[in-house]
């Protein structure tokens, strides 16, 4: 286990980038104190967040990159994901109901549910109209 570690990754806003993120994040997380189930939860959450940016993020330039900054302090991992898309706060939308999703056979809509359920999530707009910072933190803070 490493006591503290940081990583920064800049990837093109394209579906081809997802495997790069998954592989790099897994390599990073294997050296932490997280078990395989926790690693899978973190990778799934980041994958869903990045997928939503790629599929739904509206940006002026098609060659915009997504920046991912990872910080591990020995117990907690925090991932800052930044894009150059129109502001979108995933915490402002109603969280999906997985039972409705399954029963109605909906296509899509579970990404935000996944990372909001598995991780602590914060959102910060960047700039006046363009730019988002999504902060995913694991493990989730205990609610008191």
C-alpha beads as a LAMMPS data file, in Angstrom:
LAMMPS data file: protein, C-alpha beads

144 atoms
143 bonds

1 atom types
1 bond types

-500.0 500.0 xlo xhi
-500.0 500.0 ylo yhi
-500.0 500.0 zlo zhi

Masses

1 110.0

Atoms # bond

1 1 1 0.000 0.000 0.000
2 1 1 1.296 3.428 -0.864
3 1 1 0.608 6.185 1.674
4 1 1 -0.076 8.956 -0.822
5 1 1 -0.167 9.193 -4.584
6 1 1 -1.315 11.593 -7.273
7 1 1 -1.989 11.084 -10.949
8 1 1 -3.119 13.358 -13.757
9 1 1 -4.545 12.235 -17.057
10 1 1 -5.720 14.264 -20.027
11 1 1 -7.790 12.365 -22.579
12 1 1 -9.669 13.256 -25.761
13 1 1 -13.442 13.560 -25.435
14 1 1 -14.122 10.316 -27.312
15 1 1 -15.416 6.841 -26.476
16 1 1 -12.004 5.412 -27.383
17 1 1 -10.652 7.112 -24.261
18 1 1 -12.739 5.027 -21.855
19 1 1 -10.442 2.012 -21.989
20 1 1 -7.432 4.271 -21.343
21 1 1 -9.091 5.658 -18.234
22 1 1 -10.223 2.251 -16.972
23 1 1 -6.763 0.721 -17.417
24 1 1 -4.865 3.630 -15.865
25 1 1 -7.270 3.923 -12.952
26 1 1 -7.159 0.181 -12.218
27 1 1 -3.341 0.211 -12.234
28 1 1 -3.395 3.167 -9.876
29 1 1 -5.973 1.604 -7.527
30 1 1 -4.290 -1.812 -7.295
31 1 1 -1.496 -0.138 -5.319
32 1 1 -3.943 1.263 -2.756
33 1 1 -5.706 -0.250 0.238
34 1 1 -8.958 -0.765 -1.702
35 1 1 -10.201 -4.301 -2.303
36 1 1 -11.422 -5.539 -5.694
37 1 1 -15.087 -4.695 -4.996
38 1 1 -14.184 -1.136 -4.010
39 1 1 -11.933 -0.793 -7.056
40 1 1 -14.785 -1.967 -9.299
41 1 1 -17.143 0.608 -7.704
42 1 1 -14.654 3.431 -8.263
43 1 1 -13.872 2.423 -11.853
44 1 1 -17.593 2.043 -12.671
45 1 1 -18.351 5.480 -11.214
46 1 1 -15.593 7.209 -13.170
47 1 1 -16.510 5.306 -16.331
48 1 1 -20.151 6.433 -16.049
49 1 1 -19.189 10.053 -15.356
50 1 1 -16.805 10.182 -18.339
51 1 1 -19.322 8.421 -20.594
52 1 1 -21.939 11.059 -19.764
53 1 1 -19.477 13.850 -20.578
54 1 1 -18.596 12.233 -23.908
55 1 1 -22.169 11.401 -24.920
56 1 1 -24.048 14.418 -23.577
57 1 1 -21.551 17.227 -22.940
58 1 1 -22.031 20.093 -25.371
59 1 1 -18.788 21.883 -26.143
60 1 1 -17.724 24.448 -28.695
61 1 1 -14.747 22.424 -29.912
62 1 1 -14.900 18.752 -30.788
63 1 1 -11.239 18.258 -29.833
64 1 1 -11.683 19.254 -26.186
65 1 1 -9.923 17.108 -23.628
66 1 1 -11.203 15.811 -20.322
67 1 1 -8.809 16.304 -17.422
68 1 1 -8.748 13.791 -14.580
69 1 1 -6.781 14.509 -11.418
70 1 1 -6.528 11.687 -8.909
71 1 1 -5.374 12.059 -5.312
72 1 1 -5.020 9.193 -2.848
73 1 1 -4.081 10.034 0.761
74 1 1 -3.683 6.489 2.068
75 1 1 -7.379 6.039 2.925
76 1 1 -9.465 8.118 0.534
77 1 1 -9.365 8.663 -3.194
78 1 1 -10.598 11.880 -4.765
79 1 1 -11.033 12.261 -8.503
80 1 1 -11.520 15.677 -10.078
81 1 1 -12.949 15.389 -13.579
82 1 1 -12.979 18.596 -15.616
83 1 1 -14.484 19.260 -19.025
84 1 1 -15.045 22.265 -21.266
85 1 1 -18.737 21.626 -21.907
86 1 1 -21.832 23.672 -21.109
87 1 1 -22.596 23.713 -17.404
88 1 1 -24.421 20.632 -16.206
89 1 1 -24.940 19.854 -12.534
90 1 1 -25.708 16.129 -12.108
91 1 1 -26.753 16.810 -8.503
92 1 1 -29.595 19.050 -9.663
93 1 1 -31.344 16.307 -11.590
94 1 1 -33.613 13.736 -9.987
95 1 1 -31.817 10.506 -9.308
96 1 1 -33.058 7.568 -11.389
97 1 1 -35.030 4.742 -9.861
98 1 1 -33.360 1.429 -10.787
99 1 1 -36.589 -0.536 -10.392
100 1 1 -38.426 1.706 -12.847
101 1 1 -35.433 1.493 -15.162
102 1 1 -35.541 -2.318 -15.147
103 1 1 -39.342 -2.681 -15.302
104 1 1 -39.754 -0.207 -18.163
105 1 1 -36.649 -1.339 -20.047
106 1 1 -35.266 2.188 -20.278
107 1 1 -32.123 2.771 -22.285
108 1 1 -29.740 4.997 -20.353
109 1 1 -30.159 7.062 -17.257
110 1 1 -28.339 4.898 -14.724
111 1 1 -24.909 6.545 -14.956
112 1 1 -25.657 9.415 -12.592
113 1 1 -27.464 7.001 -10.269
114 1 1 -24.371 4.791 -10.178
115 1 1 -21.815 7.375 -9.183
116 1 1 -24.171 9.279 -6.875
117 1 1 -24.936 6.036 -5.047
118 1 1 -21.389 4.675 -4.861
119 1 1 -19.396 7.852 -4.191
120 1 1 -19.561 11.240 -2.541
121 1 1 -20.192 13.676 -5.377
122 1 1 -19.659 17.414 -5.580
123 1 1 -20.086 19.689 -8.563
124 1 1 -18.483 23.035 -9.410
125 1 1 -19.126 25.064 -12.549
126 1 1 -15.996 26.497 -14.142
127 1 1 -16.223 29.772 -16.028
128 1 1 -19.339 31.690 -17.015
129 1 1 -21.059 29.168 -19.289
130 1 1 -18.575 26.463 -20.206
131 1 1 -16.695 24.094 -17.957
132 1 1 -17.550 21.625 -15.229
133 1 1 -15.678 20.022 -12.357
134 1 1 -17.115 16.796 -11.002
135 1 1 -15.500 15.619 -7.788
136 1 1 -15.910 11.956 -6.898
137 1 1 -14.688 10.786 -3.498
138 1 1 -14.431 7.285 -2.050
139 1 1 -15.083 6.001 0.506
140 1 1 -18.308 7.846 1.103
141 1 1 -18.386 9.943 4.229
142 1 1 -20.461 8.516 7.044
143 1 1 -23.605 10.562 7.593
144 1 1 -24.083 11.641 11.180

Bonds

1 1 1 2
2 1 2 3
3 1 3 4
4 1 4 5
5 1 5 6
6 1 6 7
7 1 7 8
8 1 8 9
9 1 9 10
10 1 10 11
11 1 11 12
12 1 12 13
13 1 13 14
14 1 14 15
15 1 15 16
16 1 16 17
17 1 17 18
18 1 18 19
19 1 19 20
20 1 20 21
21 1 21 22
22 1 22 23
23 1 23 24
24 1 24 25
25 1 25 26
26 1 26 27
27 1 27 28
28 1 28 29
29 1 29 30
30 1 30 31
31 1 31 32
32 1 32 33
33 1 33 34
34 1 34 35
35 1 35 36
36 1 36 37
37 1 37 38
38 1 38 39
39 1 39 40
40 1 40 41
41 1 41 42
42 1 42 43
43 1 43 44
44 1 44 45
45 1 45 46
46 1 46 47
47 1 47 48
48 1 48 49
49 1 49 50
50 1 50 51
51 1 51 52
52 1 52 53
53 1 53 54
54 1 54 55
55 1 55 56
56 1 56 57
57 1 57 58
58 1 58 59
59 1 59 60
60 1 60 61
61 1 61 62
62 1 62 63
63 1 63 64
64 1 64 65
65 1 65 66
66 1 66 67
67 1 67 68
68 1 68 69
69 1 69 70
70 1 70 71
71 1 71 72
72 1 72 73
73 1 73 74
74 1 74 75
75 1 75 76
76 1 76 77
77 1 77 78
78 1 78 79
79 1 79 80
80 1 80 81
81 1 81 82
82 1 82 83
83 1 83 84
84 1 84 85
85 1 85 86
86 1 86 87
87 1 87 88
88 1 88 89
89 1 89 90
90 1 90 91
91 1 91 92
92 1 92 93
93 1 93 94
94 1 94 95
95 1 95 96
96 1 96 97
97 1 97 98
98 1 98 99
99 1 99 100
100 1 100 101
101 1 101 102
102 1 102 103
103 1 103 104
104 1 104 105
105 1 105 106
106 1 106 107
107 1 107 108
108 1 108 109
109 1 109 110
110 1 110 111
111 1 111 112
112 1 112 113
113 1 113 114
114 1 114 115
115 1 115 116
116 1 116 117
117 1 117 118
118 1 118 119
119 1 119 120
120 1 120 121
121 1 121 122
122 1 122 123
123 1 123 124
124 1 124 125
125 1 125 126
126 1 126 127
127 1 127 128
128 1 128 129
129 1 129 130
130 1 130 131
131 1 131 132
132 1 132 133
133 1 133 134
134 1 134 135
135 1 135 136
136 1 136 137
137 1 137 138
138 1 138 139
139 1 139 140
140 1 140 141
141 1 141 142
142 1 142 143
143 1 143 144
